[in-house]
Amino acid sequence: MKVPTQTVQRMQELFNRQPCWKIEPLSQQLDYSIISVRRFMAIIGYYSSFSHNDRWYTLASIPHFSHEGLWFYRNIGFSRAGSLTRTLVALVETSSAGMTAEALGQKLRCRCHSVLVGLYRRGVLQRQRQGRAHVYLAADTQRAGQQRQAMALSGGYILHLDGLHQDDAPALMSGIDGLSRLVLANVKLPSEKAERIIPFLRNIQSDYGDPIACVHDMGTGICKAVNTVFPKIRDFICHFHFLRDVGKDLLEPSYRTLRSCFRRHAFTSRLRELVRLARQRLAQPTGAADEKLTAIACRQMLLGERLDPVVIAYALSLWCLQAKKSGDGYGFPFDRPLLAVAERILDLVDYLPGLLQILPSDDPAGKRLLLKLSRKGLNVTAGSGFQKAVEELRWRSKLFDRLRRCMRIAEPGGRDGLNDDGSKTSMNSIRKGVKKFRRQLDTNQKRKHDPLCGKMAQQIDKYAGKLFADPIQVKTPT
């Protein structure tokens, strides 16, 4: 059966507009019966969702699957393996130490406990009890044996604790085994106070026993709770959380000043208004402005051609606004988009007066847009504390980035964002780098007498024993 060319084109248009479709509305859009549409899809190539009872469809050319063979469009999940059953089997069989129903549910963003039980009863998967949960293993005897061996050879588990919350919303506290990557437990807590966290830790202790070690952030509540429930267990501070907290203490005062300057002058909203005004005057704003946008970094390129004031105003305004999207995906204090905006504004303030003098005089309206942009930049940079905040952020950011490089995690220019696990460097090398950094805080006179640098030094001294660990010895089966 050959699919009509017009139908193929129409189908491509529909899926370009919306990557996933249910079969009923798709058949209505194509004006074919559901049976015919299914045949067309089979010829062209498609995937059906493993979530939502297989009711969503996408063309085979659309998904960009992860290394685990998964792709999500909003909350709709697709798998290279196909159905939910096949996906569960594939994930379990490729895991190093099996997976719990909770871990699989989180990965697939859907409930799958009943399906796993059915797979176990049919002999498709094996399972092994671990505390109150079951770890599902491959049905293949050899593979299942390897997974059991991996669990046993770990010699226990390292408890990673983390609480996620926004503003005054309840916190989602998670306990994860750092060795097998299994999610041991989750709970929603009204706050991260010790009395709220302690029962959660006691449940983990009851289910899995004492961990080899605990790793968490520097929160007062979580530190007290861990010390109460696991007083004799080795306790460490997560390097990423340590850097984040130290960086906030070092950079937040100046960053807050910068934020206040922008808000006081409503800089972002006024810049967007200027972009709209320029766009209204451009017949084809996107193409023309984007060509200039790529050229503004080099003054010679701009000065070598007849200048269009409207296009330049549009491009330079967008250039400033786009700085708010800069960063490596780690969030503040690792990413500092407002400082990037401030740097560009300072460049504009220096650059625009000379540019205004050489602009053609036959477009006074366009020239007025550039004058507006220049005035907005001058108003912000002349604001109280702006210049001082930028100068402080420059040198404090360099200092903080040096510590990031010493600790070999969330380094400047990284592309893993919050999935960054750090470089594969020995703990001894990291310890030496941080010690050297710490000594330099005392030898540099400017930093030695700076209160915020002093606080950073105190934090390094306070948590040094919990930041670096010698190899942990465990008893494993011989």
N, C-alpha and C positions, 0 to 999 in steps of 0.2 A: 504494500500500500504506500503510495506516494502522497506526502503532505503538500497541499497547494501552496505555491510560493507566497501568495497574498496572506494566507493563514499563518505561515511561518513568520512573515514580517510583522503581522499584527500581534502575534504572540510575543515576539521580541520586544515590541513597543510596550506591551502591557507589563512584561517582567522588568523592563528598564524603568518603568514608572514605579513599580512596586515589586520587590524581589520575591515575595511569597504570595501565593494565591490559594484559596480554597477552590475545589473543583466546580462547585455550583456557580458562583459568580464568574469564574473564568469561562465556563461554557456559555453563559449569557452574553458576555462580552464578545466572544468569538462567533456566537450564533450557530453553534453546533451542539449536538446532543452530548451528554456526559460520556457516553461510551466512545463516541468519535474523538472527543478531546483526550481521553485516556490513551487511545491508540496513537494520536498525534504525539503526545508526550513521550510515549514509549519509543517511538521512532527517533525523535529529536534527542532524547536523553533527559532524565529528570531525577530528582531526589524527593522523597516524601519525608515529612518530619517524624522524628522518633517521639516527640512530645505531642500533646494535643490529639492523641489517638490517630496519628498518621494523617491528619486531615489537611495539612498544609503542603504545598508543592512549590518547588523551585527548579529552574532549568539546571542541567548538569554543569553548565559553564559559569554559573554565578558564584557558588560558595568558594571561599578561600579557607580551606580546612586547616586547623591547628595541627601540631605534630601528633596530637592524640586522635586526629581524625574528626574533630568536632567543629561546627560552625553555627553561630547563633545570629538570628535577625530579631532584634528586640528579645522577647522571651520565647521565641520559637526555635527549637533545636533540630539540627540536621547532623547526620553522621555518615562518614564514608562507609561504615559497616551496614547502614540501612536502618532497620527497625530498632526499637528500644531493646528487645531481647538480644539481638545480635551485637548491639553496641555495648551492653553490659558484659556479655561474654568476652568481647574483644578487649575491653578495658581491664577486666579481671585477669585475663590470660597474659596481658603484656605488663602488668604491674609486678614489681620486684618482690613484694611481700603480701599480696592479696589486698582487698579493699573492703571496708565496712559499707553497709547500706547507707549510712549517713554521709560518708565521704563520696560515694557514688552519686547520691542525691544532690549534694552540693555541686559536684562537677557538672551534672546534667541538668541542674535547675528544675528537677521534677522529682516526685515521689516514686520510688522504685522497689520498696521493700517487698511488696506482694509478688512482684515479678521475680525477684531474686529467690524468694522462698519456693516459687514454682520451678525455677531452674534447678534449685538444689534437690527438690523432690523427684525431678525427672532425671537426675544424675548428670545434668549438663555442667553443673558446678559443684565443687565441694565447699565445705565451710568448717571453720574451727572457732570455738568459743574463746573470746578474749574479754574477761570481765563480764559485763552485762551485754556486750555486743558480740556479733558474729563477724568474723573476717571471712569473706568469700574467696575461694581459691580455684585455680584451674582444675578441670575434671581430669586432664591428663595426669597420670600418676607421677611421672617424672617431673613435670612442671610444678605440680602441687608440692612435691617434695622439696623442690628448690625454694619455693615461696615460704614453706614452713621453716626451712633451714635458715633463710634470711631473717625471719622473725626471731628465731632462737639465737642466732649468732649476734644479733644486736646487743644482747645482754641486758635488755631493759629498754626504757624509753627516756628521751629528753623532753621535758614539758615546756613547750613554748606557750606563753600566755599573752593575750592581747585583748584590749577592750576598744571597741569602735562606738563612737557616739557623736552626735552633732548637736551643739548648743545644749539645751536642757532636755533633749530626748533621752530615753533609756539607753543604757550601754549594752552592746552585744559582746559578751565575754566568751572567748574561744580558747580551748585547750587543744594543742596539736602536738603530736609526736614528731619531733624534729628529725628522727631517723627514718621512719617509714612514711612520713607525711600524712599519716592518718589523722583525721579529726576525731579526737577523743570525746569531746563534749562541747556543747554550746548552751548558753543561757542568757536571757535578757534580764538585766539588773537595773533597778531605778537609779543607782549611782555606783561609782567605783570606790566606795568606802570599804574598809577592811571587813566590817561585820557583814557586808553583802557578799563579798568574795569568798570568805572562809567556808560557808556551806558548799559552794561550788567546788572548791578544792578538795573538801572532804569526800565528796561524791566521786571525784576522779581517783582519790586515794583508795576508796573502797572498791572501785571497779578494777583498777589496774595496779594497785600497790604503790609504793614510793618510787618516784622517778630517779634516774641517775643524777640528773641536774635540772634546775629550772632556769629559764631565760625569759626576761620580761623587760618592761620599760621602768622608768624611775619614779612612777607614781607612788605617793605615800601609802595609799590604801593597798595596792597590790604588793608592795614590799612588806608591809606589816602582815598581810594575810599569808604570804609565802613563808615568812619567818615563824608564824604561829602553827601552820599545818605541817610544814616540812623543815623543822628547826635544824636538823642534822644533814640536810641535803645541800649539795653545792649549788650556789646561787649566783647567777650572772646577769649582767645588764646587756640588752641588745644594742649592738653598735649603731644601728640606724636610729633607734630611738634616742640614744645618748647624743648623737650628732644633732638630731633635730632639736632637742631641748637646749643644748649648749648654743646652737646657732640662733635660736629664737631669743635667748637671753642677750646674745651679743649684738644682734642686728635689729631687733624689734623697736627699740626706742627711736633710732634714726628713721627706720622704715615707717613708723607711725607718724612722724613729723612730715615725711614726704607724702603719705596718704592724705594727711590733713590739708596740705597745700593744694593738692589736686581737687579735693572736695570743696575747699573754700572758694575756689575759682570755677567750680563745675567744669573742669577742663575737658573731660571725656565727652560730656554731652554737647558742649559747645563745638568741639572738634567734629563730632558727628553731624552737627547742624551745618558746619562749613562744607563737609563732604557732600551733603544733600544739595546745598546751593550750587556747588561746582558741578555735580552730576546733572542738575537740571539744565545747565548751559552747554553740556557736551552731547553732541549728536550720538556718538558711540563711546560712552565713557570707559567701559571696561577695557577694550583693546588698546585704545590710545593711551589711557592712563597707565596701564600695566607696562607698556613699552617704556614710558618715562620712569616708572617705578623701579625698573631694573637698572636705570642709568643714573639715578640720583646719588649713588655712592661715589660716583666719579665726576667731579665738577667739570673736568675738561670735556667730557662727553656731552654734558648739558650745554656748555658754552660754545660748542662747535656747531650749533644749528640754530635756526630761528626758533625762539622760545614762545610757547603758548602759555600765557599766565594761568589760564583756567586749568589746563591739564596739569601744570606743575603744582598749583594749589591743591588739586585733587590728589595727586600722587603723594605729595609731601604729608598731607593730612592723614592719608591711609598708612603711610610709612610709620608715623607716630603711633597711630592706633594699633597697628599690628604688633608693636613691641609688647603689648599686654599679653600676647599669646606666646611670648618667648619662654624658654626654659626646657628642661629635660624630663619633665613629668614627675618630679619628686615632690613638688609643692614647696612652699616657704618653710625654712629659710634657704633651702638648696636652690630654688628658683626665685628670682627677684625681678619680676616683670616691671614693677613700678620704677626701679632703678634704670632698667633698659629704656623706658619711656622718657625718664628725666635726661638721660644721656642724649637721646635723639633731640629733645627739645633744646638742650644747650647747643647742639650742633646747628639747629635751625636758626637760633638767635644769632649765632656768629655768621651764618651763611647767607641769610635772607637780605640783609642791608645791601651787600654787594650785588646780589642777584637783581634786586629791585631797580638798581641804577642802570642796568643794561637791558631791561625788558623793553620791548617795542611800546611806543606811546599810543598805538591805534586801538588798544583794548583797555580802556580805563576801568571797565567793570571787572575784568579779570585781574587787573592790578590791585583793585580794592580787596579782592578775596585774599591775595597774598599779604596785603597790609593787615587784614584781620588776623590772619594766621601769625604774622610777626608780632602783633600786639598781644595776642593770647599767650604766645610763648614768653614775651617780656613780662607780662603780668604775673605769670606763674613763677618764673625764675627770680623775680624781684620780691617775691613773697617772703614773709618772715621765716627764717630758718631753712629755706630751700637749699641754698648753696652749701651751708654747713652740713645739712643732712646728706647731700650727695657726696661731699668730700669724705664724711665719716663712713658712709656705706661703701665707698670705693676701697678704702684701706681695710675696713673690718671684713668685707667680703673676701678680699685676697687672703686675709689671715684665716678665716673660716675654711676657705677652699684648700688651704695648705693642710689643715687638720683632716679634711676629707680625704686628701691624697695619702696622708700618713696612715689613716685607718682603712684605706683600700676598699671603701664601700661608698656608693652614691657619689662617685667622683664626677667632677665637672666634665660635661660632654658625654656622659653615659646615656645609653638609649634603652635601658631596661626599666626605667621608672621605678615604681614601687615593687617590681619583681626582682630588683637587684639583690643578689645574694653575696655580692662582694667578689673580689678577685681571689684566685687560689694562691694565697700567700701564707707562709708560716706565721703562726701567732707570735713567735719570737721576733720576727722582722717587724711586725706591726707594733709590738710593744716597744722596740727600740726606736722606731720612728716617732711614736707619741711621746716617749721620754725626752727625745731630743727637742721636739716641739715645745714641750713643757719647760725645759731649761731656757729656751730662747725667750719665753714670756718674761723671765726674770732678768735676763741680760739686756734686753732692749728697754731703754729708759722710758720711751713713750708708752709701751705696753705695761711696763712694771707699775706705773703710776696711774694707769687707766682703770677705773672701777669695774667696768664690764670685762676687761681682760683679766682682772683679778678674780672676778667671779668664775670665769672659765677655768682659770688655774685651780681654784678651789674644787670645782666639779671634777676635774681630772684627778686631783689628789684623793678626793673622797671616794670615787668609784674605781680607782685603778685596780684594786684587788678583785673587782667583779667584772672588769672589762676583758681581762686576759686570763686564759686558762691553759695550764699544762695539759698534756694528753690525759684523758680520763680512763682509768683502768676499770674494766668490768669483768665479771666472771661469766664465761660462755661455755657451752658444751664442748668437750674436747673431741 
